[in-house]
Amino acid sequence: MDPFGALIIFVITWWLVFFMTLPFGVRVPDEPEPGHAPSAPERPRVALKAAITTAIAVSITGLVAAAVEYDIISFREWVE
């Protein structure tokens, strides 16, 4: 797999996993401050979720790259 293809797989996987991890551990305040949305989380932990997402996306990209490299998945057969 070329680096551009791996980058595309990584970016797509990263965003999919990131959106799946966003709701984990979200707690809304009992009494929101005036001017804040009542559904806004107290501590969103976006940096932690981005780090976890990056680790998961790297491993999924590695698995897909290995599957393509060892011809477990062949996209060229689908085209012909």
Sequence and secondary structure as in RCSB ss.txt:
>XXXX:A:sequence
MDPFGALIIFVITWWLVFFMTLPFGVRVPDEPEPGHAPSAPERPRVALKAAITTAIAVSITGLVAAAVEYDIISF
REWVE
>XXXX:A:secstr
  HHHHHHHHHHHHHHHHHHHTTTT    SS  TTS TT  S   HHHHHHHHHHHHHHHHHHHHHHHHTTSS H
HHHH 
